[in-house]
Amino acid sequence: MPQKIMLCRLVWAEEYKSKKEKIFAGNMSYPPTHEFAVEQLNFADEKGSVFGFVENRGQNVKLENLGANPADESIDGVTIVFCAVDKLSMNLRVVGWYENAIVFRELQPAKKGSIRGDWEYYFQASSVDAHLVPATERDLEVPRKTRRIDRGFIGQRNIFYPAGNPNYERFLQNFDLVRRGAQPNGTGETDQTAFQEGQRASREASYFARNAGLVKAAKHHHGTTCQGCGFNFADVYGDIGEDYVEVHHKRPIAGGEVRVSTVHDVDVLCANCHRMVHRREIPLTLKELRALIASQRARRKRA
């Protein structure tokens, strides 16, 4: 995991390649007031390079947090992770990143003839090192504080340094999977399979988060006992497990898919069974899951 890594919050956009593109600024006040955001061009290719911006109130970037010396005006080899709040869930999600970027301490004027005009920038990277996540596949959420007293999170700051922060250890591990999955040659079947499994599960969770009514109806129809193994959370954990079970779509959720579903399109599963059905490229059916569990139980009895 690289230590020279920054987390930068932007407005939400589809492409970040046009000054006219529609944006969603979340709780940021500057962009809606001025009807633009300088980061709208963060992924615009200019002769093989991209130039990035993050709102920093005109302040200098603290390059020392990336390992630079106080006298350095820039530092290279930095991974810059861009995130934004999506309008639907209001969650903070990774929208893209730069590899091997140059980070400047002070704002830099745009090159002559640049599409940026008078828009300045803090970052520069090769276009091949700029990775934009399609809007329908922005599944990776960024941790942020949930209570006023929480410390060590991105909070209201638009620049954050997550390396070495225990609150971001799991996030950085998941981001590393995303990064390696985006490399042209991949990183081996095991890592890629794990990434695909996590991505499918995340999309499914996002779908059901937006469709709470379906979850409630599924529990009413199917009950809250796992249809795979028979586990019931309330039986084991008492009140804290009451009415808890996970809902699984029989047909995999595709990125950005709009779907009308009923209780007959889903199963209710415990967390373990839910994860296991996603271990295969094509998720296990309920019949296959039950057969697998029955086979293992019979095997243990014979042993």
C-alpha positions, 0 to 999 in steps of 0.5 A: 500500500503506497504511503504517498496517498491523498483523499480529495473530495470533489463535487459529483459528476459523470465524466469530469471532462466539461465545464458545462457538465451537471454537478451535485455538490452535496453540502458544499456551498461554493459550487452551487453559488457560482454554478461551477466547480473547478474540479469539473475538468479533473479527467479531461485529457490534454495532450496526454496529461490531466490536471486536477483540482480540489477546493482547498480555500486557496491554501497550500497543500501540506506536502510534508504529509506526503513525505516532502521536505519543507522547501519542496514545491512539489512531490511526485509518485502520489496516488490521489483518490477522488471521492464525492457524495452521490445524490441518491444515497448521500454516501461518500464514494470513490469516483476515480484516482490518479496514479503517479501524480505530481502534487504542487504545494501552490496552485499552478496557472493553466498552460497556454491554450489549455481548455482550463482557461483561468482555472488553476490546478494542484495535480498533474498526471499522465492520462493513462494513470487517470482512472475514472470509475463509471458513475454506475459502478462507484460502489466503494464508500469512503469512511467519514465521521458519524458523530460530532465527537468522532476524530480521525475522519475526512469530516468537512475537509476536502483534503485528507491523508488516510495512510496509517490511520486505523479508521481507513485501514479497511478502506485502503485495502478495498481500494487496493483491490479496485486499483489492481483490478483496473490494471491492464493485465490484472493481478491474478485470478484470485484477486480479481475474483475477490474484487468481482465478488465484493463489487457484486455484493456492494451493488446488491446492498446499494440496491436494497438500501434504496428499496427498503420497502422490498426488504420489509416485504421480503421479510414478511413473505419469507420470514427471517430464518435463513432459507439456506441453512436455517439460521435465525439471528434472534434465536442466537443473539436475542433481541439484538438479532430480532427481525434481522436477515439479509436479502439476496437477489436471485438474478445478479444486479448489474451496475446502473441497472433499473429493475422492478422486483417482487418478493418472488425475485429474492431470497432471505439469507444469513450473512454467511450464506449470502457471502457464500452464494457470491463466491462463484462467478455465477452466484449459487441458486438457493437449491444449489446452496441447500444441496451444498450444505446438506452434502457437508452435513452428511459428510460430517455425520459420516466422519 
